[in-house]
Amino acid sequence: MNKQREALRLILTTDMSNRMIGRTVHLSHNTVKRYRDRAQEIDLDIPTLVKMNDTEIEGVLKSKRFRVESKFMPDWTAAHKEMQIRGMTLQILWEEYCLANPDHAYSYSQFTYYYRQYLGKLDLTMRIDHRAGEMIYVDFAGRTLSYFDLKLNKKIQAQIFVGVPGCSDYAFVYAVKSQSIPDWIEAHNQMFSYFGGTPQIIVPDNLKSAVTRPGSEPELNRTYLEMAKHYQVVIIPARVRRPQDKSKAELTVKLAYRWIYAKLRHQQFFSIKELNEAIAELLKLFNERPFKRLPGCRRSRFEELDKPLFKPLPAEPFEFSEWTSAHKIGPDYHMRVRDHYYSVPHALVGSKVEARVTINIVELFHRGLRVASHPRNQVIGGHTTNPDHQPKAHRRYAEQTPELIMKWARSIGLAAEAVFQHQFDTRPHALIAVRACAPLQNLAKHYGHKRFEMACNRAQQIGSLTTKSVRSILQRGLDDTSEEQVPVQVNLPLHDNLRGSEYYATGGQ
């Protein structure tokens, strides 16, 4: 029984004294007297009292400025939907409400009071003020669903990933093989594709795939943080042991148990793909079920509120990658990544470099900047070297292979090719021949390719294709065949001091 209402009823309908009314409704006679004075002041009558609710009666008795008049109640369902719009406030809604009928509108304090009363009558998941397009809550369900792997001949327990926007409750449910970081990332890719966009904030739990170190300042998994940058979202993990921070995900998991798990309990699946197809069918029905206390369903609310404010997806989904810890680069300027060695610029010897590994690419970073990128190589113990990363001396030495040397000699001319080929033909091993070719290459660079080719041609004419002959020809200038040669004197002039063959035939007589 409302004591104030009953006291006013007795004051207006009976001749009972204040003390008698007080004893009847268990109030002091002074309080009853104050109620009587207030009723006379505002000319309160029984028809008006009957139409008043308890809050209005309390306002009548406490506020001298309160006047009993007919007020029109706002459409709280429409007002609540408007509150989901980003930037909307109750002050704006109240001002628009007053413009419609200012003489019969509630004050701002009453407006906010009745709105809170309306929120209290909704489902628990609707009581938190969620902005459209702002947050998506993600988590793994505690219970698993199974499928039978025919190749492994055993039952596999699949982990169930759940994602739900805070405003519309439009649920996403997806089965993955584990809670590892690759499956965690793949589930997010599938979720963003399902929603057709991305929110401002993702709220995950503190599992290892999301948070490597929880606390007041949580440290996010490097790959998960990179995914967030790719999709331009912010990750704000729930506090440790604070399930209310992700109550949306918790409730969606509970509903998934009821509307998806329960209906799949008697079905047998033979791949995770079959399992996800069955989940998708039930998920569609679940998202299209009408609300009990709100108009529409999860899908209609999502399309009306969240989806228009979601950011568009990037051209390509996020490619899963893993980061390795930083390693100090040794004197060979190579870093070991997944049992293969990849080069970095030789200037980074002694510095610490970390690697980002995808399915096809290995990227190396120093102080946050990418310093090298290589195609991923699966050869264990092998090495991948970019010639630009080598010192000049190492690069020259690396280029000294028989194939490259002969290709270089061929570019000079046929004579040069013959001289270089002679080095390989006369040496027992290619490595020895490569070393023998180095002086010839230096001669070609010092004297120029044109003179070197002519010197090699002269060496061919005299039948000596050695490095020593080519060097001698170049040093003595015998490679230049354009000048006329000095004629060789065939017949010697007569002279008394010259002895001929007859002198020696007669024994010097």
Buried (B, 14 or more C-beta within 10 A) or exposed (E): EEBBBBBBBBBBEEEBEBEEBBBBBEBEBEBBBBBBEBBEEBEBEEEBBEEBEEEBBBBBBEEEEBEBEEBEEBEBEEBBBBBBBEEBEBEEBBEEBBEEEEEEBBBBEBBBEBBEEBBEEBEEBBEEEBBBBBBBBBBBBEEEBBBEBEEEEEEBEBBBBBBBBBBBBBBBBBBBBBBEBBBBBBBBBBBBEBBEBBBBBBBBBBBEBBBBEBEEEBEBBBBBBBBBEBBEBEBBBBBEEEEEBBBBBBBBBEBBBEBBBEBBEEEEBEBBEBBBEBBEEBBEEBBEEEBEEBEBBBBBBBBBBBBEBBBEBEEEBBBBBBBBEBBEBEEEBBBBBBEBBBBBBBEBBEBEBBBBBEEEEBBBBBEEEEBBEBEBBEEEEEEBBBEEBBEEEBBEEEEBEBEEBBEBBEEBBEBBBBBBBBBBEEBEEEEEBBEBBBBBBEBBEEBEEEBBBBBBBBBBEEEBBBBEBBBBBBEEEBBEEEEEEEEEEEEEEEEEEEEEEEEEEEEEE
